[in-house]
Amino acid sequence: MSPDLAQNLDELLDRSLRSKLKEMADELAGSLREECSTLLDSAAEQARTEARAEAESSSGDAVDSLAESARRIRSAQAVTEIAAALVESAAGYCGRAALFIHRGDRALGFRAAGAVSPEMQLEFQKLSVEVASAPAIEQVMNRLESRECSGDEGELGGEIAALLQLSPEDRVLLLPVALRDKVLAVLYLDPRGHEGEQQPVQTSAIEILVALTEAWIEAVGNRRKLAAA
């Protein structure tokens, strides 16, 4: 075989081999792309399924928790028991909850719950301050509307701010507990959980509990009036 013919055959075989290898590589790449796409689609669908299941589970747990809180309030048959049930239930939807009773021109500490030490609880129940000394609480009582404020002494008064260990950077929510146009108490809420962990205030859930508390206090009062008639 002449050298030229041998060279031509080598070049032909080389081109044929390269073409075949390229064809095989293209087929393999296409197959891999298809498999990867299938795997990604499957993983995405699994992630969506797990996310839906988690959301449904979380939603179901929230409904169950709220229903349990409602049952606790409705099982109380005295105003003080209803108020205590409200505070304890509200603490499940924030870091700390506390209730100030409105009596004349004073705000009295009734009960605190959540991330509260026994010592703080005891001191809170001894608390008695002039409403005027806590402008944010006074505004809630006068306007029958909720109020978000800071933990500054100028908002809640020095005695309350010191007892609850608040700073101007803290944010708190105050909700009125009213019977018709009379504020019976003010519910205090903040996100400070145990060991400084933040537990966001779930306002909507707590507002439902407050509305139920107001209705139940009125129902219990009317029941007693009918029984005494």
Contacts in CASP RR format, 6 or more apart in sequence:
PFRMAT RR
TARGET T0000
AUTHOR 0000-0000-0000
METHOD contacts of the structure
MODEL  1
MSPDLAQNLDELLDRSLRSKLKEMADELAGSLREECSTLLDSAAEQARTE
ARAEAESSSGDAVDSLAESARRIRSAQAVTEIAAALVESAAGYCGRAALF
IHRGDRALGFRAAGAVSPEMQLEFQKLSVEVASAPAIEQVMNRLESRECS
GDEGELGGEIAALLQLSPEDRVLLLPVALRDKVLAVLYLDPRGHEGEQQP
VQTSAIEILVALTEAWIEAVGNRRKLAAA
62 205 0 8 1.000
65 92 0 8 1.000
66 205 0 8 1.000
66 208 0 8 1.000
66 209 0 8 1.000
69 89 0 8 1.000
69 92 0 8 1.000
69 209 0 8 1.000
70 208 0 8 1.000
70 209 0 8 1.000
70 212 0 8 1.000
72 85 0 8 1.000
72 88 0 8 1.000
72 89 0 8 1.000
73 82 0 8 1.000
73 85 0 8 1.000
73 86 0 8 1.000
73 89 0 8 1.000
73 209 0 8 1.000
73 212 0 8 1.000
73 213 0 8 1.000
73 216 0 8 1.000
74 212 0 8 1.000
74 216 0 8 1.000
75 85 0 8 1.000
76 82 0 8 1.000
76 84 0 8 1.000
76 85 0 8 1.000
76 216 0 8 1.000
76 220 0 8 1.000
77 220 0 8 1.000
78 220 0 8 1.000
79 217 0 8 1.000
79 220 0 8 1.000
82 213 0 8 1.000
82 216 0 8 1.000
82 217 0 8 1.000
82 220 0 8 1.000
83 99 0 8 1.000
83 101 0 8 1.000
83 110 0 8 1.000
83 111 0 8 1.000
83 177 0 8 1.000
83 185 0 8 1.000
83 213 0 8 1.000
84 110 0 8 1.000
84 111 0 8 1.000
85 213 0 8 1.000
86 99 0 8 1.000
86 177 0 8 1.000
86 187 0 8 1.000
86 209 0 8 1.000
86 210 0 8 1.000
86 213 0 8 1.000
87 97 0 8 1.000
87 98 0 8 1.000
87 99 0 8 1.000
87 110 0 8 1.000
87 111 0 8 1.000
87 112 0 8 1.000
87 113 0 8 1.000
87 187 0 8 1.000
88 97 0 8 1.000
88 111 0 8 1.000
88 113 0 8 1.000
89 209 0 8 1.000
90 97 0 8 1.000
90 113 0 8 1.000
90 187 0 8 1.000
90 189 0 8 1.000
90 206 0 8 1.000
90 209 0 8 1.000
90 210 0 8 1.000
91 97 0 8 1.000
91 113 0 8 1.000
91 114 0 8 1.000
92 114 0 8 1.000
93 201 0 8 1.000
93 202 0 8 1.000
93 205 0 8 1.000
93 206 0 8 1.000
93 209 0 8 1.000
94 189 0 8 1.000
94 190 0 8 1.000
94 191 0 8 1.000
94 199 0 8 1.000
94 200 0 8 1.000
94 201 0 8 1.000
94 202 0 8 1.000
94 206 0 8 1.000
95 114 0 8 1.000
95 115 0 8 1.000
95 189 0 8 1.000
95 190 0 8 1.000
95 191 0 8 1.000
95 192 0 8 1.000
95 193 0 8 1.000
95 198 0 8 1.000
95 199 0 8 1.000
95 201 0 8 1.000
96 112 0 8 1.000
96 113 0 8 1.000
96 114 0 8 1.000
96 115 0 8 1.000
96 116 0 8 1.000
96 164 0 8 1.000
96 188 0 8 1.000
96 189 0 8 1.000
96 190 0 8 1.000
96 192 0 8 1.000
96 193 0 8 1.000
97 112 0 8 1.000
97 113 0 8 1.000
97 114 0 8 1.000
97 187 0 8 1.000
97 188 0 8 1.000
97 189 0 8 1.000
97 206 0 8 1.000
98 109 0 8 1.000
98 110 0 8 1.000
98 111 0 8 1.000
98 112 0 8 1.000
98 113 0 8 1.000
98 116 0 8 1.000
98 124 0 8 1.000
98 164 0 8 1.000
98 187 0 8 1.000
98 188 0 8 1.000
99 109 0 8 1.000
99 110 0 8 1.000
99 111 0 8 1.000
99 112 0 8 1.000
99 177 0 8 1.000
99 185 0 8 1.000
99 186 0 8 1.000
99 187 0 8 1.000
99 188 0 8 1.000
100 107 0 8 1.000
100 108 0 8 1.000
100 109 0 8 1.000
100 110 0 8 1.000
100 137 0 8 1.000
100 185 0 8 1.000
100 186 0 8 1.000
100 187 0 8 1.000
100 188 0 8 1.000
101 107 0 8 1.000
101 108 0 8 1.000
101 109 0 8 1.000
101 110 0 8 1.000
101 184 0 8 1.000
101 185 0 8 1.000
102 131 0 8 1.000
102 141 0 8 1.000
102 183 0 8 1.000
102 184 0 8 1.000
102 185 0 8 1.000
102 186 0 8 1.000
104 131 0 8 1.000
105 130 0 8 1.000
105 131 0 8 1.000
105 132 0 8 1.000
106 128 0 8 1.000
106 129 0 8 1.000
106 130 0 8 1.000
106 131 0 8 1.000
107 127 0 8 1.000
107 128 0 8 1.000
107 129 0 8 1.000
107 130 0 8 1.000
107 131 0 8 1.000
107 134 0 8 1.000
107 137 0 8 1.000
107 186 0 8 1.000
108 127 0 8 1.000
108 128 0 8 1.000
109 124 0 8 1.000
109 125 0 8 1.000
109 126 0 8 1.000
109 127 0 8 1.000
109 128 0 8 1.000
110 125 0 8 1.000
110 185 0 8 1.000
111 121 0 8 1.000
111 124 0 8 1.000
111 125 0 8 1.000
112 120 0 8 1.000
112 121 0 8 1.000
112 124 0 8 1.000
114 193 0 8 1.000
115 192 0 8 1.000
115 193 0 8 1.000
115 194 0 8 1.000
115 196 0 8 1.000
115 199 0 8 1.000
116 124 0 8 1.000
120 163 0 8 1.000
120 164 0 8 1.000
120 165 0 8 1.000
123 163 0 8 1.000
124 163 0 8 1.000
124 164 0 8 1.000
127 159 0 8 1.000
127 160 0 8 1.000
127 163 0 8 1.000
129 157 0 8 1.000
129 159 0 8 1.000
129 160 0 8 1.000
131 137 0 8 1.000
131 138 0 8 1.000
131 141 0 8 1.000
132 138 0 8 1.000
133 157 0 8 1.000
133 158 0 8 1.000
133 159 0 8 1.000
134 155 0 8 1.000
134 156 0 8 1.000
134 157 0 8 1.000
134 160 0 8 1.000
135 154 0 8 1.000
135 155 0 8 1.000
135 157 0 8 1.000
136 147 0 8 1.000
136 149 0 8 1.000
136 155 0 8 1.000
136 156 0 8 1.000
136 174 0 8 1.000
137 156 0 8 1.000
137 160 0 8 1.000
137 174 0 8 1.000
137 186 0 8 1.000
139 147 0 8 1.000
140 146 0 8 1.000
140 147 0 8 1.000
140 174 0 8 1.000
140 175 0 8 1.000
140 176 0 8 1.000
140 183 0 8 1.000
140 186 0 8 1.000
141 176 0 8 1.000
141 183 0 8 1.000
141 186 0 8 1.000
144 176 0 8 1.000
144 178 0 8 1.000
144 181 0 8 1.000
144 183 0 8 1.000
145 176 0 8 1.000
146 173 0 8 1.000
146 174 0 8 1.000
146 175 0 8 1.000
146 176 0 8 1.000
147 173 0 8 1.000
147 174 0 8 1.000
148 171 0 8 1.000
148 172 0 8 1.000
148 173 0 8 1.000
148 174 0 8 1.000
149 155 0 8 1.000
149 156 0 8 1.000
149 171 0 8 1.000
149 172 0 8 1.000
149 174 0 8 1.000
150 168 0 8 1.000
150 169 0 8 1.000
150 170 0 8 1.000
150 171 0 8 1.000
150 172 0 8 1.000
151 161 0 8 1.000
151 166 0 8 1.000
151 167 0 8 1.000
151 168 0 8 1.000
151 169 0 8 1.000
151 170 0 8 1.000
151 171 0 8 1.000
151 172 0 8 1.000
152 161 0 8 1.000
152 166 0 8 1.000
152 167 0 8 1.000
152 168 0 8 1.000
153 161 0 8 1.000
154 161 0 8 1.000
155 161 0 8 1.000
156 164 0 8 1.000
156 166 0 8 1.000
156 172 0 8 1.000
160 166 0 8 1.000
164 188 0 8 1.000
164 190 0 8 1.000
166 172 0 8 1.000
166 190 0 8 1.000
170 190 0 8 1.000
170 192 0 8 1.000
171 190 0 8 1.000
171 191 0 8 1.000
172 188 0 8 1.000
172 189 0 8 1.000
172 190 0 8 1.000
173 188 0 8 1.000
173 189 0 8 1.000
173 190 0 8 1.000
173 201 0 8 1.000
173 203 0 8 1.000
174 186 0 8 1.000
174 187 0 8 1.000
174 188 0 8 1.000
174 189 0 8 1.000
175 186 0 8 1.000
175 187 0 8 1.000
175 189 0 8 1.000
175 206 0 8 1.000
175 207 0 8 1.000
175 210 0 8 1.000
176 183 0 8 1.000
176 185 0 8 1.000
176 186 0 8 1.000
176 187 0 8 1.000
177 183 0 8 1.000
177 184 0 8 1.000
177 185 0 8 1.000
177 186 0 8 1.000
177 187 0 8 1.000
177 210 0 8 1.000
177 213 0 8 1.000
177 214 0 8 1.000
178 184 0 8 1.000
178 214 0 8 1.000
179 214 0 8 1.000
179 217 0 8 1.000
179 218 0 8 1.000
184 217 0 8 1.000
187 206 0 8 1.000
187 210 0 8 1.000
189 201 0 8 1.000
189 206 0 8 1.000
190 201 0 8 1.000
191 198 0 8 1.000
191 199 0 8 1.000
191 200 0 8 1.000
191 201 0 8 1.000
192 198 0 8 1.000
192 199 0 8 1.000
193 199 0 8 1.000
END
